[in-house]
């Protein structure tokens, strides 16, 4: 039961819906114990939820028993769990969300698996999320649904609560039409998304892709200049909202972070990635090896520090990727290492945020070269943490961040030769040029942080709601 405090600001609450909650639940001797999560979404939504009251809806990560609750009357906002069994999780999350949608939307069709049973479970879980939203939403609340796990939820929520504004934001790329139409359930996904009043993407390129799919796949009336879609008597707004980070928080962490044991007289190139085939880690290692071949003057004077955060290690494709990276690191180190220098230092583990801030701060170059990425916040975190000597950001042109981070050295991550040349340029760049680029990047990211992102989206949702002409719906009291 939702405590009264959380529903006292009628018409002003925010209902956030995401696959996971802002807390990690672990079962202790007294029942479920919650540990506060960190990350961009928590930084974006908590200030609004704390100020105005509201509800965060998501899967708790474990099974709750009986009347166990995750929040009490004194908490600033409520947490409403959505139950998902382990068997359902395997098909909804591992199967359809991450086995079908993740690779396809990152333009890796050969990695994509299409299973009808996964789709059926995905549809059932999306409907379950919508049921929970319908049970807690009140007239005038704003519902903000997040990410590819919940593509069908906007229309399912509208069928239950047509009286509330519904926003959706996608945190991964939206692919071009020729990739998207490979999805056997492409029509159902588009219809599910178009239940929202406002659909947000990181960058304009994804907006164009989505409008193109709506026009070509559904024959919807699309106004590309205004970013609107007219379908079934409603007008849906589509726009770009580049996600930022909590700039001040990262800057403060970098100022106070302990000294990182990086420098032994050499320059440091830093890579920080989740272990995933979209991140381009093997291509990066090959580019670094090519740098050492072409420019032997960098040998013994430059080290690549690659942090790979474990992810989905139970999935065979990810185990193969880890083995490939292990072998590449061994091959490069075996070829170029000396008694006192290893060209690559490879960490396969998570790094605490305060220590990571120190690594960002002290790295001479950050290499962020995903093969495809919705935005990529590592690039922004590096910029925020550069509070000492100016470093250089090398950024994949295939990351969403490349549309706004113009002063980065941009590369095609598939071009090993070109990336090696860009590494040489970054390592030898004059201090004044490094400072000019970094100042421009820092100023932009400070002015467009995660709080600005959240405010812009919610204000746009209010405007979009006025344009939309919602269909009749069953309104739950």
N, C-alpha and C positions, 0 to 999 in steps of 0.2 A: 504494500500500500504506500502510495506517495505521500510524504508528510505535507501538512497544510502549508507550511512555509514556502514550499516549492511551487505552489499554485496560487499564491496570494497576489501576484502581479498580473492579473488577467489582461490579456491583450498585449503583454510586453515580454512574455517568456520566449526563450529560444529552445527549441527541441533539436538537439544534435543527434544524428543517427549515423553510426559507423559500425563496421564489422567488429572492431574491438573497442573496449571501454578505455577511459583514461586511467584506469587502475588495473594492475595485474593481481589476480586473485590466487591466493595459495591457501590450502586448507590446513589449519593448525588445530591444536587440541580444543580450542574454544569455538571452532567453526571456521568460516571463511575469513581470512585476513587479507586486507587490500593494501597494496603498495602503489604509491603514485607513480604513474608513467611520465616519461619526458618526451619531448618531440614537438614538431610544428603544430599539430592539431590541438594538443593540450594548451600550448602557448597562445593559440589563436582564440579558442573558444572559452577557456576558463574565465578570463576577465569579464566577458559579457554575461556568462552564466552566473558568476558570482555577484555581479552588480544587479542584474534584473531578475535573477531566479530562472529556473528552467530545468530541463531534464536531458540527460545523456543516455541514449539507448544503444545497446550493443551486446555482443556475446561476452560473458564474464570470463571465459577461459577454463571454466570448471562447472560441474553440476552443483547447483544450490539445492538445499534440502528444506522441505517444509516451508516455514515462513521466514527463512533467513533473508535478511535485507542487507544491502550494501551501503546504505546511508541512513542517517538519523535526523531527528528534527532540527538539530543545530547546524547541519551541513548547508552550505550556500546553494546547492542545487542537488537534485535527485539523480540517482543512477537506476535505470530500469534494465534488468537483464533480459536477454532473449535466449531461451534454452535451445541449445544445439547439441545433439548427441554425438558421440565419437564416430559412429557409422555415418551420420549425416555430414559431419565435418569432412570426412574423407571424400565425399562426392561433391558437396557444395563448395568447399574451400580448396582442398587439394586438387579435386577433379576439375570442376567447371571454372572456378575463378582463376586458379593458378595453372591448370593444365590446358585450358582452352583460351580464356580471355587474355591472360597475361602474355603468352607468347604471340598470339595473333595481333593484339593491339600494339605490341612492340615490333611488329612487322617481321616475325619469325614464323611464317606459316608451316615450315617443315618441322618445327618443334611442337606444333599444335595437335591436340588429341580431341576428337569429337565423339562423345559418348552420350547417348540419349538419356541413360539413367542418371548421369551427372547433371544434365540439363533439368530433368524432372525434379531432382532434389534441390537444385539452385532455385527453381521457381517456387517450390514449397517453402524454402527458408526465407526468400524475399517476401512472400505473403505473410509469413509469421512475423517478420519485422514490422510489416505494415499493420498487422493486428495490434501489436504493442503500441505503435504510434497512435493508432485510432483510439486506443483505450485511455491514453493519457493526454492527448491534445485537447485544447479548449479553443473556442472561437477567438480569433485574433492572434493566437500563437503563430510563430514562424517555425517551419520545419526545414532543417538543413540536412540533406542526405549526402553521404560521402562515398565515392569511389566505386570501383568496378565490381565489388562484391554485391552491390545493391542496385544494379541497373533496372530491375523491374519494380523496385519499391516506389518510385514517384507515382506511377499510375495506380498502383495498388493502394497507396495512401489516399490519393485523390478520390478513389471510389468510396472510401470510408469517411474522409474528412474533406469534402470539397469546399469547406468554408475557411480553410487556412492556407496562407501562402506556402508554397513548396519550392525549395531551391535544391539543386543538385550540383555537386562539384566533382569533376573527374581528376584524380591525381596522377594518372598515367596518360600516355599519348592517346589520341583518337586517330585511327589509321585512315589512309585514303580509301576511296570507294573500292578500288580493285582488290584491296586486301580485306576490307570489311565484308564484302559480299560473299566471301568464302564461308562465313559463319552460317550454318544451317538455320539458326534461329535469329537471323539478322532483323527480320521484321518485328518480331516480338520484343527484341531489345530496344529498337528505336521507339516503338510505341510505349514501352515502359518508361523510357527516359522522358518522352514528351508529355508525360503526366505532370512534369514540373512546370512552374511558371517561369523559372530562370534556370538555365543550364550553363555552368561555368567550366572553362578550360584554362590551362596555364597560359597558352599563347595563341596568337591569331591563326597560326597554321592549323591547329587542331579545330578551331572554330570553322575554318573554311572546309576542312574535311567533313565535319559533322553536317554542315549545311548542304554540302554536295550529296552526302548519303541520304539525307531527308528528301531532297529534291528528286534524286534519281531512283531511289528505292521505294519511296512512298508516294511520289508525285505530289508532294506537298508544295504549297506556295511559299517560296523563299525570297526574302528581301535581303540580299547580301550586304547592302550598304547599311541598313538599319540593324542587321543581325537578328531578323525575326523569321519565324516559321508559323504559317497559318495552317491549322489542321483541325478538322471536326469542330469548326466554329470557335476555336480558341487561337490566341496569338501567344506564342512562346518566345521569350527573349533568349538569345544565345550570345555570350560575350567571353572575352579573355580577362582573367584576373591572375596575373603572375604572382605565384606564392612567394612570400619572403620568409625570413627567419626572425627570431627574436634577437635583433642585432645587438642591442645593449647588453643582453645577457651573455652572448658569446664574447663580446668585447671585454666585459668585466671578467669573465673566466680567463681570458687570455692574459689580462693584466696581472692576475693573481696566481696563475698556474705555476706549478713547480717547474724548475729548469728541466728540460727534456734532455736525455742523454744521447743527443743526436750527433753533435758536431765533434769530430776528431780531426778538424782541419779541413775536411772536405765539404763540398756543397751537397745539400740534401734535396732530392726530388721525392715528393710525398704523394702516394696514392692511397685513398681510403674508400673502400667499397664493400657493399654486401656481396657475399659469394653468389654471383648470379651470371648466367651466360650473356645477359644484356650489357654487362658493365665493361666488357672489352679488356679484361686483365691480360689474357694471353697476347693480344695485339700490342698492348703497352709494353710488355716485357720484350717482345721482339723488336719494338722500336728502340728501346733502351739499348739492347744488344747492338743494333745497327749504329746507334750513336757512338758506342765504344769502338766499333769497327772503323767508321768514317773519320772519327776525331780521337785518335789515341791520346791526345793531350789531356783528355778527361779521365783517363784511367788513373786510378789511385787518388783522384781528386773529387770524384762524384759518386754518390751512393743513392740508389733507388730504395726507399723504404716503402714497402707495400703492406698495408693493413687490409686483410680480408676477413670480414665478419662472418662467422658460420651462418648458413641459411639452408633450410630444407635438406639437411644432410642425409635424410632417409630416401630421397628421390634419386634414382640411378643417374640421371643426367647431371645432377649436381655433384655426385661422387666422381663421375668421369671428369668433370671440369676441375675439381680439386686435384685429381691425379695429374691432369695435363699441366696445371700451373706448377705443381710440385716438381714435375720433370723439367719444365722450362727453366725454373729457378736454378735447379741443380745443374743444368747444362750450361747456363750463362755463367754461374759462379765457377763451375769447373773449368771453363775456358779462360776466364779473365782474372780470377782471384789471385792474390799474392799472399805471402805469409802474414802480411799485416792489413790486408784490405779485401773485403768481400763486396763486389759491386751491388748485390741485391741483399737486403735484409727483409725477410718475409715473416710477417706475424699473422697466423691464422687464429684470430681470437678477437673478442670484443675489447675495446679500450674505454675505460671510464671517461666521461665527458670532460672532466677538468684536465685529465692528462692529454686527451685528444686536442683540447684547446692549446696546450703547450706545444704539441707537435705541429699544429697549424701555424702557430706563431713563429716557430723557429725554422720552418722549412723555407728553403730558397725558392723552390718551384713546387707548385701543386699541379699534378697531372690528372685531370678529370675527363676521361675519354670513353664514355659509354657508347655502345653501338646504337643505342636508342634510349631515350630517357624522357619522362614527362616534363620534369624541370631539372632536377638535381640540386639538392640543397648543400651538398658538400662544397661545391664551388663557392656558395655564398658564405658558408661557415668559415672557409679559409680566408676569404676577404675580410670578414668581420674580425678575425683573430690576428690579422697582420698589424700589430700595434708597435712593432719595432722596426727592424730594417725591412725595406719594401721587397716583397717577393713577387713572383710572376705566376699568373694563372694560365695554364694551358687547358683549353676547353674544347670538347667535341662539338662540332657544328650540328650534330644530330641530337644534342640535348636541348630541351626547351629553354634552358637558361641562356643559350647562345643568342636568342632573339633580343635579349635586353643587355647582356653582359658584353657589350661591343668591344671593350678595351682589352678583353682577354685575348691571348694568342689562340686563335681558333684553328682546329685541325679536322681533317677527315680521319676518324679512328681506324678505318680500313687501310689507309695509306701509310704503311710502315715507314717508307722512305721519307715522306713529308713530315711525319711526326718526329722522326729522328732529327730532321733539319730544324724543326721548331724547338725541340729540346736544346739543341746547340744555341739557337738564337736566344732562348730564355736564359741560359746559363751565362751567356756573354753580354747580355743587355746592359747598357750603361745605367747607372743608378738614377739619373734624372728621368730617363724613360720609364724605368720601373715605377718610380714614384708618381709620375704623371698618370700612368695607367691605373695604379692602385688607388690614388685619390679619387679618380672619377668613379671607379667601381664601388668604393666604400661610401661615397656620398649618395650614390643611387640606392644602394641596399639599406642604408640608414633611413632614407626618406621613404622607402617602400617596404617597410618591414611587415611581419606577419599580422600585426594589429591593424595596419592600414588595409591589408588584404581583407581581413574579416569585416571591417567597417564598410569598405567599398562593396563587398558582395551583399551584405544585408541591406544597405541603402538601395542597391540595384534591384534586390528582390522586392522591396516595397514598391518601387516604380513599375517593375514588371507585372506585379499583381494587378495594378490598376489597368494595365493594357489587356490583361487576359480576361476572357469571358468564359468562366468555368462552367462545365456542364453540370446538370443536376446530379446530386450525389446523396447518398444516405449519410446523414449527419448523426454521429453518436453523441448522446448527451454527456 
